[in-house]
Amino acid sequence: MDSKVQSILSYLGILWLVAYFVGKDNRDQFSRFHLKQGLGLIITSFIFSIAIGIIVSIIPSLGIIGNIVGILFLVLMIIGIINAANNKMAVLPVIGNYFNSSFSFLDRD
C-alpha cells in the first residue's frame, strides 16, 4: 500500500486498522506520523462522544453540544485527510501535538 493512501485511510475510523495492518511492510515516517494523528483523533472523538452522551442523558437540553463536537471532529478529520493528500506532516489543530510522542508501537517495525 502506498504511504499516501495509508496516511489518508488512517483518518477514516475503522479503516485505520486497514492502513495499519495492510501497510505494515512499507511504513515510512510520513505514514507513521499520520497513523499517530489518526489514532489520536479516533480515540479522542470516542472519549468525547461517551462524555457528551453521559452529559446529554443527564441534561437533554444540551444535545446541541454533541452535534457541535461531532462537527468539530469531522472538520479535524477533513483537515488531516487534506494534509495527508498534500504530503504535509502538519499536526491537527488543538489536539495534534499530544500524539507526536504517543503510540510508540507505531515506531516499531
N, CA, C and O atoms as a GROMACS GRO file, in nm:
protein
  436
    1MET      N    1   0.084  -0.117   0.000
    1MET     CA    2   0.000   0.000   0.000
    1MET      C    3   0.089   0.124   0.000
    1MET      O    4   0.187   0.131   0.075
    2ASP      N    5   0.056   0.218  -0.082
    2ASP     CA    6   0.128   0.345  -0.091
    2ASP      C    7   0.115   0.421   0.041
    2ASP      O    8   0.010   0.417   0.105
    3SER      N    9   0.222   0.491   0.081
    3SER     CA   10   0.218   0.561   0.209
    3SER      C   11   0.117   0.676   0.209
    3SER      O   12   0.064   0.711   0.314
    4LYS      N   13   0.089   0.734   0.093
    4LYS     CA   14  -0.011   0.840   0.085
    4LYS      C   15  -0.151   0.784   0.110
    4LYS      O   16  -0.230   0.843   0.184
    5VAL      N   17  -0.182   0.671   0.049
    5VAL     CA   18  -0.311   0.607   0.069
    5VAL      C   19  -0.324   0.561   0.214
    5VAL      O   20  -0.429   0.576   0.275
    6GLN      N   21  -0.217   0.506   0.267
    6GLN     CA   22  -0.215   0.462   0.406
    6GLN      C   23  -0.240   0.579   0.500
    6GLN      O   24  -0.312   0.566   0.599
    7SER      N   25  -0.182   0.692   0.470
    7SER     CA   26  -0.198   0.811   0.552
    7SER      C   27  -0.341   0.865   0.546
    7SER      O   28  -0.395   0.909   0.647
    8ILE      N   29  -0.401   0.862   0.429
    8ILE     CA   30  -0.540   0.908   0.416
    8ILE      C   31  -0.635   0.815   0.490
    8ILE      O   32  -0.726   0.861   0.559
    9LEU      N   33  -0.614   0.685   0.476
    9LEU     CA   34  -0.701   0.588   0.543
    9LEU      C   35  -0.691   0.596   0.695
    9LEU      O   36  -0.784   0.557   0.765
   10SER      N   37  -0.580   0.646   0.745
   10SER     CA   38  -0.561   0.648   0.890
   10SER      C   39  -0.655   0.745   0.960
   10SER      O   40  -0.667   0.739   1.083
   11TYR      N   41  -0.721   0.832   0.888
   11TYR     CA   42  -0.816   0.925   0.948
   11TYR      C   43  -0.961   0.878   0.938
   11TYR      O   44  -1.051   0.945   0.988
   12LEU      N   45  -0.985   0.766   0.875
   12LEU     CA   46  -1.121   0.724   0.845
   12LEU      C   47  -1.172   0.613   0.937
   12LEU      O   48  -1.220   0.510   0.890
   13GLY      N   49  -1.161   0.634   1.066
   13GLY     CA   50  -1.220   0.545   1.164
   13GLY      C   51  -1.168   0.403   1.156
   13GLY      O   52  -1.049   0.378   1.176
   14ILE      N   53  -1.256   0.310   1.126
   14ILE     CA   54  -1.222   0.168   1.125
   14ILE      C   55  -1.121   0.135   1.015
   14ILE      O   56  -1.051   0.034   1.023
   15LEU      N   57  -1.112   0.218   0.913
   15LEU     CA   58  -1.014   0.196   0.807
   15LEU      C   59  -0.871   0.220   0.857
   15LEU      O   60  -0.775   0.190   0.786
   16TRP      N   61  -0.858   0.276   0.978
   16TRP     CA   62  -0.727   0.289   1.040
   16TRP      C   63  -0.663   0.151   1.053
   16TRP      O   64  -0.543   0.135   1.032
   17LEU      N   65  -0.744   0.052   1.087
   17LEU     CA   66  -0.692  -0.085   1.101
   17LEU      C   67  -0.640  -0.138   0.968
   17LEU      O   68  -0.539  -0.208   0.964
   18VAL      N   69  -0.710  -0.106   0.861
   18VAL     CA   70  -0.664  -0.148   0.728
   18VAL      C   71  -0.530  -0.083   0.698
   18VAL      O   72  -0.437  -0.150   0.652
   19ALA      N   73  -0.519   0.045   0.723
   19ALA     CA   74  -0.393   0.116   0.698
   19ALA      C   75  -0.281   0.059   0.784
   19ALA      O   76  -0.167   0.051   0.739
   20TYR      N   77  -0.312   0.021   0.906
   20TYR     CA   78  -0.210  -0.030   0.997
   20TYR      C   79  -0.163  -0.169   0.956
   20TYR      O   80  -0.043  -0.192   0.945
   21PHE      N   81  -0.255  -0.260   0.932
   21PHE     CA   82  -0.216  -0.399   0.906
   21PHE      C   83  -0.171  -0.424   0.762
   21PHE      O   84  -0.075  -0.498   0.740
   22VAL      N   85  -0.237  -0.364   0.665
   22VAL     CA   86  -0.201  -0.388   0.525
   22VAL      C   87  -0.070  -0.317   0.490
   22VAL      O   88   0.011  -0.371   0.414
   23GLY      N   89  -0.050  -0.197   0.543
   23GLY     CA   90   0.068  -0.121   0.509
   23GLY      C   91   0.186  -0.142   0.603
   23GLY      O   92   0.278  -0.061   0.604
   24LYS      N   93   0.183  -0.249   0.681
   24LYS     CA   94   0.286  -0.270   0.782
   24LYS      C   95   0.425  -0.292   0.722
   24LYS      O   96   0.525  -0.258   0.784
   25ASP      N   97   0.432  -0.349   0.604
   25ASP     CA   98   0.561  -0.382   0.544
   25ASP      C   99   0.636  -0.261   0.490
   25ASP      O  100   0.759  -0.259   0.494
   26ASN      N  101   0.565  -0.162   0.441
   26ASN     CA  102   0.633  -0.047   0.380
   26ASN      C  103   0.592   0.084   0.447
   26ASN      O  104   0.552   0.180   0.380
   27ARG      N  105   0.602   0.087   0.578
   27ARG     CA  106   0.564   0.207   0.653
   27ARG      C  107   0.684   0.300   0.665
   27ARG      O  108   0.791   0.258   0.708
   28ASP      N  109   0.666   0.425   0.626
   28ASP     CA  110   0.773   0.524   0.639
   28ASP      C  111   0.734   0.629   0.743
   28ASP      O  112   0.629   0.618   0.806
   29GLN      N  113   0.819   0.728   0.761
   29GLN     CA  114   0.795   0.831   0.863
   29GLN      C  115   0.666   0.908   0.837
   29GLN      O  116   0.595   0.945   0.931
   30PHE      N  117   0.635   0.933   0.711
   30PHE     CA  118   0.513   1.005   0.673
   30PHE      C  119   0.388   0.928   0.715
   30PHE      O  120   0.298   0.986   0.776
   31SER      N  121   0.384   0.801   0.684
   31SER     CA  122   0.265   0.723   0.720
   31SER      C  123   0.257   0.700   0.871
   31SER      O  124   0.147   0.697   0.926
   32ARG      N  125   0.371   0.685   0.938
   32ARG     CA  126   0.369   0.672   1.084
   32ARG      C  127   0.312   0.797   1.150
   32ARG      O  128   0.232   0.788   1.243
   33PHE      N  129   0.352   0.912   1.100
   33PHE     CA  130   0.302   1.039   1.153
   33PHE      C  131   0.150   1.045   1.142
   33PHE      O  132   0.082   1.078   1.240
   34HIS      N  133   0.096   1.014   1.026
   34HIS     CA  134  -0.049   1.024   1.006
   34HIS      C  135  -0.123   0.912   1.077
   34HIS      O  136  -0.238   0.930   1.117
   35LEU      N  137  -0.061   0.796   1.093
   35LEU     CA  138  -0.124   0.691   1.173
   35LEU      C  139  -0.139   0.735   1.318
   35LEU      O  140  -0.241   0.708   1.381
   36LYS      N  141  -0.038   0.802   1.370
   36LYS     CA  142  -0.046   0.853   1.508
   36LYS      C  143  -0.154   0.961   1.520
   36LYS      O  144  -0.234   0.959   1.613
   37GLN      N  145  -0.156   1.054   1.425
   37GLN     CA  146  -0.255   1.160   1.429
   37GLN      C  147  -0.397   1.103   1.415
   37GLN      O  148  -0.488   1.145   1.486
   38GLY      N  149  -0.414   1.008   1.324
   38GLY     CA  150  -0.546   0.948   1.304
   38GLY      C  151  -0.593   0.868   1.423
   38GLY      O  152  -0.710   0.878   1.462
   39LEU      N  153  -0.504   0.790   1.483
   39LEU     CA  154  -0.541   0.712   1.601
   39LEU      C  155  -0.575   0.805   1.718
   39LEU      O  156  -0.670   0.780   1.791
   40GLY      N  157  -0.497   0.910   1.734
   40GLY     CA  158  -0.527   1.007   1.839
   40GLY      C  159  -0.662   1.073   1.818
   40GLY      O  160  -0.737   1.093   1.914
   41LEU      N  161  -0.694   1.106   1.694
   41LEU     CA  162  -0.823   1.166   1.664
   41LEU      C  163  -0.936   1.068   1.692
   41LEU      O  164  -1.039   1.107   1.748
   42ILE      N  165  -0.919   0.943   1.656
   42ILE     CA  166  -1.023   0.842   1.678
   42ILE      C  167  -1.046   0.822   1.828
   42ILE      O  168  -1.160   0.820   1.873
   43ILE      N  169  -0.940   0.808   1.904
   43ILE     CA  170  -0.953   0.787   2.048
   43ILE      C  171  -1.015   0.909   2.116
   43ILE      O  172  -1.104   0.895   2.200
   44THR      N  173  -0.970   1.028   2.078
   44THR     CA  174  -1.023   1.150   2.137
   44THR      C  175  -1.171   1.167   2.105
   44THR      O  176  -1.250   1.204   2.193
   45SER      N  177  -1.210   1.141   1.982
   45SER     CA  178  -1.351   1.156   1.945
   45SER      C  179  -1.437   1.052   2.016
   45SER      O  180  -1.551   1.080   2.053
   46PHE      N  181  -1.383   0.932   2.036
   46PHE     CA  182  -1.456   0.828   2.108
   46PHE      C  183  -1.479   0.868   2.253
   46PHE      O  184  -1.590   0.854   2.305
   47ILE      N  185  -1.375   0.919   2.318
   47ILE     CA  186  -1.387   0.962   2.458
   47ILE      C  187  -1.485   1.078   2.470
   47ILE      O  188  -1.569   1.080   2.560
   48PHE      N  189  -1.475   1.175   2.378
   48PHE     CA  190  -1.567   1.288   2.382
   48PHE      C  191  -1.711   1.245   2.356
   48PHE      O  192  -1.803   1.298   2.418
   49SER      N  193  -1.732   1.151   2.266
   49SER     CA  194  -1.869   1.108   2.237
   49SER      C  195  -1.930   1.037   2.357
   49SER      O  196  -2.050   1.051   2.382
   50ILE      N  197  -1.851   0.961   2.430
   50ILE     CA  198  -1.902   0.897   2.552
   50ILE      C  199  -1.934   1.003   2.657
   50ILE      O  200  -2.040   0.998   2.720
   51ALA      N  201  -1.844   1.098   2.676
   51ALA     CA  202  -1.868   1.203   2.776
   51ALA      C  203  -1.990   1.287   2.739
   51ALA      O  204  -2.072   1.318   2.826
   52ILE      N  205  -2.003   1.323   2.612
   52ILE     CA  206  -2.119   1.402   2.569
   52ILE      C  207  -2.247   1.320   2.585
   52ILE      O  208  -2.351   1.374   2.623
   53GLY      N  209  -2.240   1.190   2.555
   53GLY     CA  210  -2.357   1.104   2.573
   53GLY      C  211  -2.404   1.100   2.718
   53GLY      O  212  -2.524   1.101   2.745
   54ILE      N  213  -2.309   1.094   2.810
   54ILE     CA  214  -2.344   1.094   2.952
   54ILE      C  215  -2.404   1.229   2.992
   54ILE      O  216  -2.505   1.234   3.062
   55ILE      N  217  -2.343   1.336   2.947
   55ILE     CA  218  -2.393   1.470   2.981
   55ILE      C  219  -2.534   1.490   2.924
   55ILE      O  220  -2.621   1.544   2.992
   56VAL      N  221  -2.556   1.448   2.800
   56VAL     CA  222  -2.686   1.467   2.737
   56VAL      C  223  -2.792   1.378   2.802
   56VAL      O  224  -2.909   1.416   2.808
   57SER      N  225  -2.753   1.261   2.852
   57SER     CA  226  -2.851   1.177   2.921
   57SER      C  227  -2.893   1.238   3.054
   57SER      O  228  -3.004   1.213   3.102
   58ILE      N  229  -2.806   1.319   3.113
   58ILE     CA  230  -2.841   1.387   3.238
   58ILE      C  231  -2.917   1.516   3.210
   58ILE      O  232  -3.017   1.546   3.274
   59ILE      N  233  -2.869   1.593   3.112
   59ILE     CA  234  -2.930   1.721   3.077
   59ILE      C  235  -2.961   1.719   2.927
   59ILE      O  236  -2.878   1.762   2.846
   60PRO      N  237  -3.079   1.670   2.889
   60PRO     CA  238  -3.110   1.657   2.746
   60PRO      C  239  -3.108   1.786   2.666
   60PRO      O  240  -3.089   1.783   2.545
   61SER      N  241  -3.127   1.898   2.731
   61SER     CA  242  -3.128   2.024   2.657
   61SER      C  243  -2.990   2.061   2.602
   61SER      O  244  -2.979   2.153   2.520
   62LEU      N  245  -2.886   1.991   2.646
   62LEU     CA  246  -2.750   2.017   2.595
   62LEU      C  247  -2.715   1.928   2.475
   62LEU      O  248  -2.598   1.912   2.442
   63GLY      N  249  -2.816   1.872   2.411
   63GLY     CA  250  -2.794   1.784   2.298
   63GLY      C  251  -2.724   1.851   2.181
   63GLY      O  252  -2.654   1.785   2.104
   64ILE      N  253  -2.742   1.978   2.166
   64ILE     CA  254  -2.677   2.052   2.057
   64ILE      C  255  -2.525   2.048   2.071
   64ILE      O  256  -2.454   2.057   1.971
   65ILE      N  257  -2.476   2.036   2.194
   65ILE     CA  258  -2.330   2.029   2.216
   65ILE      C  259  -2.272   1.906   2.148
   65ILE      O  260  -2.164   1.911   2.091
   66GLY      N  261  -2.345   1.795   2.154
   66GLY     CA  262  -2.300   1.674   2.086
   66GLY      C  263  -2.286   1.693   1.937
   66GLY      O  264  -2.192   1.644   1.875
   67ASN      N  265  -2.381   1.764   1.879
   67ASN     CA  266  -2.374   1.792   1.735
   67ASN      C  267  -2.256   1.882   1.701
   67ASN      O  268  -2.187   1.860   1.601
   68ILE      N  269  -2.233   1.983   1.782
   68ILE     CA  270  -2.122   2.074   1.757
   68ILE      C  271  -1.989   2.002   1.769
   68ILE      O  272  -1.900   2.021   1.685
   69VAL      N  273  -1.973   1.920   1.872
   69VAL     CA  274  -1.849   1.845   1.891
   69VAL      C  275  -1.828   1.747   1.776
   69VAL      O  276  -1.715   1.730   1.729
   70GLY      N  277  -1.934   1.683   1.732
   70GLY     CA  278  -1.924   1.592   1.618
   70GLY      C  279  -1.878   1.663   1.492
   70GLY      O  280  -1.795   1.610   1.417
   71ILE      N  281  -1.930   1.781   1.469
   71ILE     CA  282  -1.888   1.860   1.352
   71ILE      C  283  -1.742   1.901   1.365
   71ILE      O  284  -1.668   1.899   1.266
   72LEU      N  285  -1.699   1.937   1.485
   72LEU     CA  286  -1.559   1.975   1.505
   72LEU      C  287  -1.465   1.858   1.475
   72LEU      O  288  -1.361   1.877   1.413
   73PHE      N  289  -1.502   1.739   1.519
   73PHE     CA  290  -1.418   1.623   1.489
   73PHE      C  291  -1.420   1.588   1.340
   73PHE      O  292  -1.320   1.540   1.286
   74LEU      N  293  -1.532   1.610   1.274
   74LEU     CA  294  -1.538   1.591   1.129
   74LEU      C  295  -1.445   1.688   1.058
   74LEU      O  296  -1.376   1.650   0.963
   75VAL      N  297  -1.443   1.813   1.103
   75VAL     CA  298  -1.354   1.913   1.043
   75VAL      C  299  -1.208   1.873   1.065
   75VAL      O  300  -1.126   1.886   0.974
   76LEU      N  301  -1.175   1.825   1.186
   76LEU     CA  302  -1.038   1.780   1.212
   76LEU      C  303  -1.000   1.662   1.122
   76LEU      O  304  -0.887   1.654   1.074
   77MET      N  305  -1.094   1.572   1.100
   77MET     CA  306  -1.069   1.458   1.012
   77MET      C  307  -1.042   1.505   0.870
   77MET      O  308  -0.950   1.456   0.804
   78ILE      N  309  -1.120   1.599   0.822
   78ILE     CA  310  -1.102   1.652   0.687
   78ILE      C  311  -0.968   1.723   0.674
   78ILE      O  312  -0.899   1.710   0.573
   79ILE      N  313  -0.931   1.799   0.777
   79ILE     CA  314  -0.800   1.867   0.776
   79ILE      C  315  -0.688   1.764   0.767
   79ILE      O  316  -0.592   1.782   0.692
   80GLY      N  317  -0.698   1.656   0.844
   80GLY     CA  318  -0.597   1.551   0.840
   80GLY      C  319  -0.588   1.485   0.704
   80GLY      O  320  -0.478   1.458   0.655
   81ILE      N  321  -0.702   1.458   0.643
   81ILE     CA  322  -0.704   1.396   0.510
   81ILE      C  323  -0.642   1.489   0.406
   81ILE      O  324  -0.565   1.445   0.321
   82ILE      N  325  -0.674   1.617   0.414
   82ILE     CA  326  -0.617   1.714   0.320
   82ILE      C  327  -0.466   1.723   0.338
   82ILE      O  328  -0.392   1.727   0.240
   83ASN      N  329  -0.420   1.725   0.463
   83ASN     CA  330  -0.275   1.728   0.487
   83ASN      C  331  -0.207   1.603   0.432
   83ASN      O  332  -0.100   1.612   0.371
   84ALA      N  333  -0.268   1.488   0.452
   84ALA     CA  334  -0.210   1.364   0.401
   84ALA      C  335  -0.210   1.362   0.248
   84ALA      O  336  -0.112   1.317   0.187
   85ALA      N  337  -0.316   1.410   0.186
   85ALA     CA  338  -0.325   1.412   0.040
   85ALA      C  339  -0.224   1.508  -0.021
   85ALA      O  340  -0.178   1.488  -0.134
   86ASN      N  341  -0.189   1.614   0.054
   86ASN     CA  342  -0.093   1.713   0.004
   86ASN      C  343   0.050   1.685   0.052
   86ASN      O  344   0.137   1.771   0.039
   87ASN      N  345   0.074   1.566   0.104
   87ASN     CA  346   0.206   1.524   0.152
   87ASN      C  347   0.263   1.618   0.259
   87ASN      O  348   0.383   1.644   0.260
   88LYS      N  349   0.179   1.668   0.346
   88LYS     CA  350   0.221   1.754   0.456
   88LYS      C  351   0.219   1.675   0.587
   88LYS      O  352   0.129   1.595   0.612
   89MET      N  353   0.319   1.699   0.668
   89MET     CA  354   0.321   1.638   0.802
   89MET      C  355   0.285   1.746   0.905
   89MET      O  356   0.365   1.779   0.993
   90ALA      N  357   0.166   1.800   0.892
   90ALA     CA  358   0.117   1.905   0.981
   90ALA      C  359   0.028   1.842   1.088
   90ALA      O  360  -0.058   1.759   1.057
   91VAL      N  361   0.049   1.883   1.212
   91VAL     CA  362  -0.032   1.828   1.321
   91VAL      C  363  -0.174   1.884   1.313
   91VAL      O  364  -0.197   1.992   1.259
   92LEU      N  365  -0.267   1.808   1.368
   92LEU     CA  366  -0.404   1.854   1.373
   92LEU      C  367  -0.417   1.971   1.470
   92LEU      O  368  -0.350   1.972   1.574
   93PRO      N  369  -0.500   2.068   1.437
   93PRO     CA  370  -0.517   2.182   1.530
   93PRO      C  371  -0.568   2.135   1.666
   93PRO      O  372  -0.646   2.041   1.674
   94VAL      N  373  -0.525   2.199   1.769
   94VAL     CA  374  -0.565   2.184   1.909
   94VAL      C  375  -0.516   2.052   1.971
   94VAL      O  376  -0.454   2.055   2.077
   95ILE      N  377  -0.542   1.938   1.908
   95ILE     CA  378  -0.511   1.810   1.972
   95ILE      C  379  -0.390   1.738   1.914
   95ILE      O  380  -0.340   1.643   1.975
   96GLY      N  381  -0.343   1.778   1.799
   96GLY     CA  382  -0.239   1.704   1.727
   96GLY      C  383  -0.106   1.693   1.797
   96GLY      O  384  -0.038   1.592   1.784
   97ASN      N  385  -0.065   1.796   1.872
   97ASN     CA  386   0.066   1.792   1.939
   97ASN      C  387   0.076   1.685   2.046
   97ASN      O  388   0.186   1.641   2.079
   98TYR      N  389  -0.036   1.642   2.100
   98TYR     CA  390  -0.035   1.540   2.204
   98TYR      C  391   0.001   1.402   2.151
   98TYR      O  392   0.040   1.315   2.228
   99PHE      N  393  -0.011   1.381   2.022
   99PHE     CA  394   0.006   1.248   1.965
   99PHE      C  395   0.140   1.223   1.900
   99PHE      O  396   0.168   1.111   1.858
  100ASN      N  397   0.225   1.324   1.889
  100ASN     CA  398   0.355   1.305   1.825
  100ASN      C  399   0.443   1.208   1.900
  100ASN      O  400   0.513   1.128   1.838
  101SER      N  401   0.442   1.213   2.032
  101SER     CA  402   0.526   1.123   2.110
  101SER      C  403   0.449   1.005   2.165
  101SER      O  404   0.506   0.921   2.235
  102SER      N  405   0.321   0.996   2.136
  102SER     CA  406   0.238   0.885   2.181
  102SER      C  407   0.243   0.770   2.081
  102SER      O  408   0.298   0.784   1.972
  103PHE      N  409   0.186   0.659   2.120
  103PHE     CA  410   0.169   0.542   2.034
  103PHE      C  411   0.304   0.492   1.981
  103PHE      O  412   0.325   0.482   1.860
  104SER      N  413   0.393   0.460   2.072
  104SER     CA  414   0.528   0.416   2.034
  104SER      C  415   0.527   0.282   1.959
  104SER      O  416   0.624   0.249   1.891
  105PHE      N  417   0.419   0.205   1.970
  105PHE     CA  418   0.414   0.079   1.895
  105PHE      C  419   0.415   0.102   1.745
  105PHE      O  420   0.447   0.011   1.669
  106LEU      N  421   0.380   0.222   1.701
  106LEU     CA  422   0.385   0.252   1.557
  106LEU      C  423   0.525   0.276   1.508
  106LEU      O  424   0.551   0.265   1.388
  107ASP      N  425   0.616   0.309   1.598
  107ASP     CA  426   0.755   0.334   1.558
  107ASP      C  427   0.833   0.205   1.537
  107ASP      O  428   0.936   0.204   1.470
  108ARG      N  429   0.783   0.097   1.594
  108ARG     CA  430   0.850  -0.033   1.576
  108ARG      C  431   0.801  -0.098   1.448
  108ARG      O  432   0.684  -0.086   1.412
  109ASP      N  433   0.890  -0.166   1.381
  109ASP     CA  434   0.850  -0.240   1.259
  109ASP      C  435   0.863  -0.387   1.278
  109ASP      O  436   0.834  -0.464   1.186
   0.00000   0.00000   0.00000
